[in-house]
């Protein structure tokens, strides 16, 4: 049997961790290889980013990924932390790793943010693989 490669974006919300629970419910450890990604969007003020914010963001992101690894104990898991635009980085990682599926949760954003678009919608439009959306 071919091992399915799955990419799971997490953002630190409890909601995003539900994707990991879904995978554990559907797949046995020997059926999948899991890549978990956390992307921190960097905000520049007048072209300058604040180094302490970057250090703190990376520390938080790496701790979050380690928490996710513990949730997936027994599974083959790779962790990725990066800075950039979440949608772009998720799609890039999916293409680079030739993943079979991206599993992510639906955004709960409302109002103007939702009108501007979401990472989920972006990934659905640009990913060249199956995208499974976990409801709230």
VMD Tcl script that builds the backbone (N, CA, C; Angstrom):
set m [mol new atoms 408]
animate dup $m
set s [atomselect $m all]
$s set {name element resname resid chain x y z} {
  {N N UNK 1 A 0.832 -1.182 0.000}
  {CA C UNK 1 A 0.000 0.000 0.000}
  {C C UNK 1 A 0.879 1.248 0.000}
  {N N UNK 2 A 0.495 2.242 -0.809}
  {CA C UNK 2 A 1.230 3.510 -0.888}
  {C C UNK 2 A 0.932 4.358 0.346}
  {N N UNK 3 A 1.968 4.938 0.907}
  {CA C UNK 3 A 1.797 5.822 2.053}
  {C C UNK 3 A 1.310 7.177 1.555}
  {N N UNK 4 A 0.232 7.663 2.163}
  {CA C UNK 4 A -0.356 8.950 1.782}
  {C C UNK 4 A 0.379 10.067 2.520}
  {N N UNK 5 A 0.790 11.096 1.760}
  {CA C UNK 5 A 1.459 12.255 2.337}
  {C C UNK 5 A 0.414 13.337 2.593}
  {N N UNK 6 A 0.327 13.766 3.861}
  {CA C UNK 6 A -0.683 14.748 4.268}
  {C C UNK 6 A -0.004 15.959 4.896}
  {N N UNK 7 A -0.430 17.150 4.467}
  {CA C UNK 7 A 0.056 18.410 5.028}
  {C C UNK 7 A -1.039 19.003 5.907}
  {N N UNK 8 A -0.666 19.415 7.117}
  {CA C UNK 8 A -1.627 19.989 8.055}
  {C C UNK 8 A -1.134 21.354 8.535}
  {N N UNK 9 A -1.788 22.429 8.099}
  {CA C UNK 9 A -1.443 23.759 8.613}
  {C C UNK 9 A -2.106 23.969 9.982}
  {N N UNK 10 A -1.348 24.474 10.937}
  {CA C UNK 10 A -1.926 24.818 12.239}
  {C C UNK 10 A -1.543 26.249 12.563}
  {N N UNK 11 A -2.430 26.933 13.306}
  {CA C UNK 11 A -2.196 28.355 13.574}
  {C C UNK 11 A -2.197 28.705 15.058}
  {N N UNK 12 A -2.292 27.714 15.907}
  {CA C UNK 12 A -2.278 27.991 17.344}
  {C C UNK 12 A -3.642 27.965 17.984}
  {N N UNK 13 A -4.695 27.951 17.179}
  {CA C UNK 13 A -6.037 27.855 17.746}
  {C C UNK 13 A -6.364 26.395 18.017}
  {N N UNK 14 A -7.206 26.169 18.986}
  {CA C UNK 14 A -7.651 24.807 19.274}
  {C C UNK 14 A -8.358 24.219 18.055}
  {N N UNK 15 A -9.063 25.081 17.330}
  {CA C UNK 15 A -9.796 24.658 16.139}
  {C C UNK 15 A -8.858 24.025 15.114}
  {N N UNK 16 A -7.687 24.613 14.921}
  {CA C UNK 16 A -6.768 24.076 13.909}
  {C C UNK 16 A -6.225 22.701 14.304}
  {N N UNK 17 A -6.198 22.422 15.591}
  {CA C UNK 17 A -5.713 21.117 16.059}
  {C C UNK 17 A -6.705 19.998 15.752}
  {N N UNK 18 A -7.952 20.336 15.437}
  {CA C UNK 18 A -8.952 19.320 15.102}
  {C C UNK 18 A -8.560 18.553 13.843}
  {N N UNK 19 A -7.767 19.148 12.980}
  {CA C UNK 19 A -7.294 18.458 11.782}
  {C C UNK 19 A -6.481 17.221 12.161}
  {N N UNK 20 A -5.686 17.348 13.215}
  {CA C UNK 20 A -4.883 16.214 13.673}
  {C C UNK 20 A -5.769 15.096 14.202}
  {N N UNK 21 A -6.817 15.476 14.944}
  {CA C UNK 21 A -7.761 14.480 15.454}
  {C C UNK 21 A -8.446 13.744 14.304}
  {N N UNK 22 A -8.800 14.486 13.266}
  {CA C UNK 22 A -9.442 13.893 12.092}
  {C C UNK 22 A -8.536 12.828 11.463}
  {N N UNK 23 A -7.266 13.164 11.296}
  {CA C UNK 23 A -6.319 12.221 10.691}
  {C C UNK 23 A -6.211 10.958 11.532}
  {N N UNK 24 A -6.146 11.120 12.856}
  {CA C UNK 24 A -6.046 9.960 13.736}
  {C C UNK 24 A -7.295 9.084 13.668}
  {N N UNK 25 A -8.451 9.695 13.424}
  {CA C UNK 25 A -9.691 8.933 13.305}
  {C C UNK 25 A -9.764 8.159 11.991}
  {N N UNK 26 A -9.167 8.706 10.943}
  {CA C UNK 26 A -9.314 8.133 9.601}
  {C C UNK 26 A -8.154 7.211 9.205}
  {N N UNK 27 A -6.941 7.519 9.637}
  {CA C UNK 27 A -5.757 6.794 9.173}
  {C C UNK 27 A -4.986 6.153 10.319}
  {N N UNK 28 A -4.451 4.982 10.047}
  {CA C UNK 28 A -3.522 4.315 10.961}
  {C C UNK 28 A -2.128 4.896 10.711}
  {N N UNK 29 A -1.245 4.849 11.718}
  {CA C UNK 29 A 0.091 5.441 11.559}
  {C C UNK 29 A 0.868 4.937 10.342}
  {N N UNK 30 A 0.726 3.675 10.002}
  {CA C UNK 30 A 1.493 3.122 8.882}
  {C C UNK 30 A 0.932 3.519 7.513}
  {N N UNK 31 A -0.212 4.193 7.481}
  {CA C UNK 31 A -0.841 4.585 6.219}
  {C C UNK 31 A -0.433 5.979 5.739}
  {N N UNK 32 A 0.124 6.795 6.640}
  {CA C UNK 32 A 0.347 8.204 6.309}
  {C C UNK 32 A 1.698 8.723 6.786}
  {N N UNK 33 A 2.146 9.762 6.093}
  {CA C UNK 33 A 3.281 10.565 6.531}
  {C C UNK 33 A 2.736 11.976 6.683}
  {N N UNK 34 A 2.872 12.546 7.862}
  {CA C UNK 34 A 2.270 13.832 8.185}
  {C C UNK 34 A 3.332 14.930 8.196}
  {N N UNK 35 A 3.037 16.035 7.530}
  {CA C UNK 35 A 3.853 17.246 7.627}
  {C C UNK 35 A 2.959 18.314 8.241}
  {N N UNK 36 A 3.431 18.906 9.324}
  {CA C UNK 36 A 2.667 19.941 10.010}
  {C C UNK 36 A 3.417 21.257 9.821}
  {N N UNK 37 A 2.687 22.276 9.379}
  {CA C UNK 37 A 3.305 23.569 9.097}
  {C C UNK 37 A 2.638 24.676 9.911}
  {N N UNK 38 A 3.456 25.590 10.405}
  {CA C UNK 38 A 2.968 26.796 11.057}
  {C C UNK 38 A 3.642 27.973 10.364}
  {N N UNK 39 A 2.826 28.913 9.909}
  {CA C UNK 39 A 3.333 30.082 9.193}
  {C C UNK 39 A 3.012 31.328 9.999}
  {N N UNK 40 A 4.012 32.112 10.277}
  {CA C UNK 40 A 3.816 33.394 10.944}
  {C C UNK 40 A 3.919 34.486 9.901}
  {N N UNK 41 A 2.855 35.258 9.785}
  {CA C UNK 41 A 2.877 36.374 8.852}
  {C C UNK 41 A 3.605 37.533 9.516}
  {N N UNK 42 A 4.643 38.021 8.866}
  {CA C UNK 42 A 5.458 39.108 9.403}
  {C C UNK 42 A 4.863 40.435 8.964}
  {N N UNK 43 A 4.700 41.329 9.919}
  {CA C UNK 43 A 4.194 42.662 9.628}
  {C C UNK 43 A 5.374 43.623 9.646}
  {N N UNK 44 A 5.517 44.380 8.575}
  {CA C UNK 44 A 6.579 45.374 8.486}
  {C C UNK 44 A 5.984 46.751 8.702}
  {N N UNK 45 A 6.658 47.559 9.503}
  {CA C UNK 45 A 6.240 48.930 9.733}
  {C C UNK 45 A 7.285 49.817 9.086}
  {N N UNK 46 A 6.855 50.568 8.094}
  {CA C UNK 46 A 7.775 51.418 7.341}
  {C C UNK 46 A 8.982 50.634 6.835}
  {N N UNK 47 A 8.742 49.383 6.399}
  {CA C UNK 47 A 9.809 48.566 5.834}
  {C C UNK 47 A 10.716 47.908 6.845}
  {N N UNK 48 A 10.398 48.045 8.138}
  {CA C UNK 48 A 11.256 47.484 9.186}
  {C C UNK 48 A 10.447 46.491 10.003}
  {N N UNK 49 A 10.982 45.281 10.187}
  {CA C UNK 49 A 10.325 44.331 11.081}
  {C C UNK 49 A 11.021 44.398 12.434}
  {N N UNK 50 A 10.327 44.015 13.464}
  {CA C UNK 50 A 10.862 44.106 14.815}
  {C C UNK 50 A 11.447 42.749 15.197}
  {N N UNK 51 A 12.755 42.707 15.463}
  {CA C UNK 51 A 13.451 41.445 15.676}
  {C C UNK 51 A 12.932 40.675 16.883}
  {N N UNK 52 A 12.568 41.352 17.979}
  {CA C UNK 52 A 12.042 40.637 19.149}
  {C C UNK 52 A 10.741 39.938 18.804}
  {N N UNK 53 A 9.901 40.593 18.028}
  {CA C UNK 53 A 8.641 39.985 17.602}
  {C C UNK 53 A 8.924 38.736 16.772}
  {N N UNK 54 A 9.932 38.798 15.915}
  {CA C UNK 54 A 10.282 37.650 15.088}
  {C C UNK 54 A 10.768 36.504 15.966}
  {N N UNK 55 A 11.647 36.800 16.917}
  {CA C UNK 55 A 12.159 35.753 17.810}
  {C C UNK 55 A 11.034 35.122 18.613}
  {N N UNK 56 A 10.139 35.950 19.178}
  {CA C UNK 56 A 9.029 35.426 19.967}
  {C C UNK 56 A 8.075 34.607 19.109}
  {N N UNK 57 A 7.814 35.058 17.896}
  {CA C UNK 57 A 6.921 34.339 16.995}
  {C C UNK 57 A 7.491 32.976 16.632}
  {N N UNK 58 A 8.780 32.938 16.365}
  {CA C UNK 58 A 9.405 31.661 16.012}
  {C C UNK 58 A 9.380 30.704 17.201}
  {N N UNK 59 A 9.655 31.218 18.390}
  {CA C UNK 59 A 9.624 30.370 19.593}
  {C C UNK 59 A 8.219 29.802 19.796}
  {N N UNK 60 A 7.206 30.640 19.700}
  {CA C UNK 60 A 5.829 30.190 19.846}
  {C C UNK 60 A 5.479 29.160 18.767}
  {N N UNK 61 A 5.866 29.432 17.532}
  {CA C UNK 61 A 5.567 28.521 16.425}
  {C C UNK 61 A 6.206 27.157 16.620}
  {N N UNK 62 A 7.436 27.135 17.044}
  {CA C UNK 62 A 8.133 25.855 17.262}
  {C C UNK 62 A 7.530 25.084 18.446}
  {N N UNK 63 A 7.135 25.802 19.505}
  {CA C UNK 63 A 6.462 25.136 20.632}
  {C C UNK 63 A 5.125 24.551 20.198}
  {N N UNK 64 A 4.407 25.286 19.372}
  {CA C UNK 64 A 3.127 24.812 18.849}
  {C C UNK 64 A 3.316 23.546 18.015}
  {N N UNK 65 A 4.333 23.535 17.180}
  {CA C UNK 65 A 4.605 22.359 16.358}
  {C C UNK 65 A 4.971 21.148 17.215}
  {N N UNK 66 A 5.741 21.355 18.259}
  {CA C UNK 66 A 6.092 20.241 19.151}
  {C C UNK 66 A 4.845 19.699 19.858}
  {N N UNK 67 A 3.936 20.589 20.234}
  {CA C UNK 67 A 2.666 20.153 20.827}
  {C C UNK 67 A 1.898 19.281 19.831}
  {N N UNK 68 A 1.887 19.705 18.575}
  {CA C UNK 68 A 1.195 18.938 17.532}
  {C C UNK 68 A 1.860 17.578 17.338}
  {N N UNK 69 A 3.198 17.536 17.401}
  {CA C UNK 69 A 3.908 16.255 17.259}
  {C C UNK 69 A 3.471 15.288 18.363}
  {N N UNK 70 A 3.320 15.794 19.583}
  {CA C UNK 70 A 2.897 14.944 20.697}
  {C C UNK 70 A 1.490 14.394 20.469}
  {N N UNK 71 A 0.606 15.217 19.900}
  {CA C UNK 71 A -0.752 14.762 19.583}
  {C C UNK 71 A -0.691 13.601 18.596}
  {N N UNK 72 A 0.278 13.634 17.690}
  {CA C UNK 72 A 0.400 12.617 16.637}
  {C C UNK 72 A 1.419 11.535 17.005}
  {N N UNK 73 A 1.609 11.292 18.287}
  {CA C UNK 73 A 2.550 10.277 18.755}
  {C C UNK 73 A 2.274 8.947 18.051}
  {N N UNK 74 A 3.331 8.346 17.536}
  {CA C UNK 74 A 3.208 7.073 16.826}
  {C C UNK 74 A 3.137 7.228 15.314}
  {N N UNK 75 A 2.904 8.462 14.834}
  {CA C UNK 75 A 2.833 8.743 13.404}
  {C C UNK 75 A 4.173 9.306 12.927}
  {N N UNK 76 A 4.473 9.127 11.640}
  {CA C UNK 76 A 5.653 9.713 11.013}
  {C C UNK 76 A 5.345 11.188 10.762}
  {N N UNK 77 A 5.997 12.079 11.508}
  {CA C UNK 77 A 5.666 13.508 11.472}
  {C C UNK 77 A 6.902 14.354 11.180}
  {N N UNK 78 A 6.743 15.288 10.245}
  {CA C UNK 78 A 7.753 16.311 9.965}
  {C C UNK 78 A 7.153 17.654 10.343}
  {N N UNK 79 A 7.980 18.533 10.906}
  {CA C UNK 79 A 7.513 19.845 11.337}
  {C C UNK 79 A 8.184 20.946 10.518}
  {N N UNK 80 A 7.404 21.983 10.176}
  {CA C UNK 80 A 7.928 23.115 9.413}
  {C C UNK 80 A 7.403 24.417 9.998}
  {N N UNK 81 A 8.317 25.329 10.274}
  {CA C UNK 81 A 7.956 26.678 10.693}
  {C C UNK 81 A 8.564 27.634 9.684}
  {N N UNK 82 A 7.787 28.643 9.288}
  {CA C UNK 82 A 8.305 29.627 8.356}
  {C C UNK 82 A 7.586 30.952 8.531}
  {N N UNK 83 A 8.169 31.985 7.981}
  {CA C UNK 83 A 7.540 33.296 7.915}
  {C C UNK 83 A 7.063 33.516 6.488}
  {N N UNK 84 A 5.960 34.230 6.330}
  {CA C UNK 84 A 5.445 34.538 5.003}
  {C C UNK 84 A 3.937 34.664 5.025}
  {N N UNK 85 A 3.335 34.589 3.852}
  {CA C UNK 85 A 1.880 34.602 3.748}
  {C C UNK 85 A 1.404 33.160 3.836}
  {N N UNK 86 A 0.498 32.882 4.771}
  {CA C UNK 86 A 0.111 31.507 5.075}
  {C C UNK 86 A -0.342 30.734 3.841}
  {N N UNK 87 A -1.245 31.292 3.069}
  {CA C UNK 87 A -1.739 30.582 1.890}
  {C C UNK 87 A -0.620 30.217 0.932}
  {N N UNK 88 A 0.254 31.178 0.638}
  {CA C UNK 88 A 1.376 30.930 -0.271}
  {C C UNK 88 A 2.298 29.843 0.260}
  {N N UNK 89 A 2.614 29.910 1.542}
  {CA C UNK 89 A 3.552 28.952 2.130}
  {C C UNK 89 A 2.959 27.544 2.200}
  {N N UNK 90 A 1.665 27.447 2.476}
  {CA C UNK 90 A 1.002 26.138 2.517}
  {C C UNK 90 A 1.020 25.513 1.129}
  {N N UNK 91 A 0.647 26.269 0.122}
  {CA C UNK 91 A 0.637 25.759 -1.258}
  {C C UNK 91 A 2.057 25.399 -1.700}
  {N N UNK 92 A 3.036 26.240 -1.373}
  {CA C UNK 92 A 4.433 25.951 -1.734}
  {C C UNK 92 A 4.900 24.645 -1.096}
  {N N UNK 93 A 4.627 24.476 0.179}
  {CA C UNK 93 A 5.063 23.253 0.873}
  {C C UNK 93 A 4.377 22.029 0.269}
  {N N UNK 94 A 3.091 22.162 -0.044}
  {CA C UNK 94 A 2.349 21.044 -0.651}
  {C C UNK 94 A 2.971 20.642 -1.984}
  {N N UNK 95 A 3.341 21.613 -2.799}
  {CA C UNK 95 A 3.961 21.316 -4.095}
  {C C UNK 95 A 5.357 20.735 -3.918}
  {N N UNK 96 A 6.162 21.338 -3.031}
  {CA C UNK 96 A 7.534 20.866 -2.813}
  {C C UNK 96 A 7.562 19.425 -2.319}
  {N N UNK 97 A 6.637 19.072 -1.460}
  {CA C UNK 97 A 6.613 17.728 -0.884}
  {C C UNK 97 A 5.749 16.753 -1.682}
  {N N UNK 98 A 5.079 17.280 -2.714}
  {CA C UNK 98 A 4.178 16.448 -3.525}
  {C C UNK 98 A 3.175 15.709 -2.630}
  {N N UNK 99 A 2.496 16.480 -1.767}
  {CA C UNK 99 A 1.539 15.868 -0.854}
  {C C UNK 99 A 0.296 15.412 -1.609}
  {N N UNK 100 A -0.355 14.408 -1.053}
  {CA C UNK 100 A -1.589 13.884 -1.630}
  {C C UNK 100 A -2.803 14.648 -1.136}
  {N N UNK 101 A -2.676 15.224 0.070}
  {CA C UNK 101 A -3.841 15.860 0.687}
  {C C UNK 101 A -3.393 16.937 1.675}
  {N N UNK 102 A -4.182 17.996 1.750}
  {CA C UNK 102 A -4.026 19.016 2.788}
  {C C UNK 102 A -5.268 18.918 3.652}
  {N N UNK 103 A -5.093 18.832 4.955}
  {CA C UNK 103 A -6.220 18.791 5.887}
  {C C UNK 103 A -6.157 20.049 6.721}
  {N N UNK 104 A -7.219 20.863 6.650}
  {CA C UNK 104 A -7.238 22.113 7.406}
  {C C UNK 104 A -8.646 22.411 7.898}
  {N N UNK 105 A -8.730 23.280 8.882}
  {CA C UNK 105 A -10.030 23.642 9.433}
  {C C UNK 105 A -10.549 24.897 8.765}
  {N N UNK 106 A -11.848 25.027 8.811}
  {CA C UNK 106 A -12.525 26.188 8.231}
  {C C UNK 106 A -12.276 27.412 9.104}
  {N N UNK 107 A -12.087 28.542 8.471}
  {CA C UNK 107 A -11.895 29.794 9.185}
  {C C UNK 107 A -13.193 30.228 9.858}
  {N N UNK 108 A -13.043 30.875 10.996}
  {CA C UNK 108 A -14.223 31.405 11.684}
  {C C UNK 108 A -14.256 32.926 11.604}
  {N N UNK 109 A -13.435 33.500 10.730}
  {CA C UNK 109 A -13.371 34.954 10.615}
  {C C UNK 109 A -14.679 35.505 10.065}
  {N N UNK 110 A -15.037 36.671 10.545}
  {CA C UNK 110 A -16.278 37.335 10.133}
  {C C UNK 110 A -15.962 38.707 9.570}
  {N N UNK 111 A -16.952 39.292 8.941}
  {CA C UNK 111 A -16.873 40.693 8.518}
  {C C UNK 111 A -15.865 40.954 7.428}
  {N N UNK 112 A -15.150 42.074 7.557}
  {CA C UNK 112 A -14.249 42.548 6.523}
  {C C UNK 112 A -13.161 41.521 6.199}
  {N N UNK 113 A -12.599 40.887 7.216}
  {CA C UNK 113 A -11.547 39.909 6.983}
  {C C UNK 113 A -12.046 38.797 6.074}
  {N N UNK 114 A -13.272 38.344 6.317}
  {CA C UNK 114 A -13.827 37.280 5.494}
  {C C UNK 114 A -14.039 37.755 4.055}
  {N N UNK 115 A -14.452 39.011 3.873}
  {CA C UNK 115 A -14.668 39.546 2.533}
  {C C UNK 115 A -13.358 39.611 1.760}
  {N N UNK 116 A -12.252 39.848 2.443}
  {CA C UNK 116 A -10.957 39.940 1.785}
  {C C UNK 116 A -10.415 38.569 1.395}
  {N N UNK 117 A -10.999 37.512 1.926}
  {CA C UNK 117 A -10.558 36.164 1.595}
  {C C UNK 117 A -9.941 35.476 2.780}
  {N N UNK 118 A -9.753 34.192 2.663}
  {CA C UNK 118 A -9.167 33.426 3.756}
  {C C UNK 118 A -8.088 32.504 3.211}
  {N N UNK 119 A -7.266 32.016 4.095}
  {CA C UNK 119 A -6.228 31.067 3.695}
  {C C UNK 119 A -6.844 29.796 3.146}
  {N N UNK 120 A -7.939 29.371 3.740}
  {CA C UNK 120 A -8.603 28.157 3.269}
  {C C UNK 120 A -9.052 28.314 1.824}
  {N N UNK 121 A -9.691 29.414 1.505}
  {CA C UNK 121 A -10.150 29.662 0.136}
  {C C UNK 121 A -8.959 29.729 -0.814}
  {N N UNK 122 A -7.884 30.373 -0.397}
  {CA C UNK 122 A -6.695 30.478 -1.230}
  {C C UNK 122 A -6.115 29.096 -1.522}
  {N N UNK 123 A -5.987 28.282 -0.479}
  {CA C UNK 123 A -5.425 26.941 -0.648}
  {C C UNK 123 A -6.323 26.100 -1.553}
  {N N UNK 124 A -7.626 26.180 -1.355}
  {CA C UNK 124 A -8.551 25.441 -2.212}
  {C C UNK 124 A -8.347 25.801 -3.684}
  {N N UNK 125 A -8.121 27.066 -3.947}
  {CA C UNK 125 A -7.993 27.543 -5.319}
  {C C UNK 125 A -6.644 27.171 -5.947}
  {N N UNK 126 A -5.577 27.151 -5.167}
  {CA C UNK 126 A -4.233 27.039 -5.727}
  {C C UNK 126 A -3.527 25.700 -5.504}
  {N N UNK 127 A -4.014 24.881 -4.608}
  {CA C UNK 127 A -3.343 23.604 -4.335}
  {C C UNK 127 A -3.629 22.606 -5.457}
  {N N UNK 128 A -2.626 21.824 -5.790}
  {CA C UNK 128 A -2.780 20.791 -6.813}
  {C C UNK 128 A -2.926 19.417 -6.172}
  {N N UNK 129 A -3.751 19.348 -5.123}
  {CA C UNK 129 A -4.008 18.098 -4.446}
  {C C UNK 129 A -5.379 18.181 -3.786}
  {N N UNK 130 A -5.794 17.102 -3.177}
  {CA C UNK 130 A -7.058 17.090 -2.454}
  {C C UNK 130 A -6.932 17.974 -1.213}
  {N N UNK 131 A -7.948 18.778 -0.952}
  {CA C UNK 131 A -7.979 19.594 0.256}
  {C C UNK 131 A -9.225 19.174 1.044}
  {N N UNK 132 A -9.019 18.710 2.266}
  {CA C UNK 132 A -10.118 18.315 3.138}
  {C C UNK 132 A -10.308 19.398 4.179}
  {N N UNK 133 A -11.518 19.932 4.256}
  {CA C UNK 133 A -11.834 20.998 5.203}
  {C C UNK 133 A -12.594 20.382 6.369}
  {N N UNK 134 A -12.076 20.565 7.572}
  {CA C UNK 134 A -12.717 20.063 8.778}
  {C C UNK 134 A -13.635 21.161 9.300}
  {N N UNK 135 A -14.936 20.859 9.498}
  {CA C UNK 135 A -15.841 21.888 10.019}
  {C C UNK 135 A -15.507 22.235 11.461}
  {N N UNK 136 A -16.002 23.383 11.904}
  {CA C UNK 136 A -15.739 23.857 13.270}
  {C C UNK 136 A -16.255 22.886 14.299}
}
mol reanalyze $m
mol bondsrecalc $m
mol representation Tube
mol addrep $m
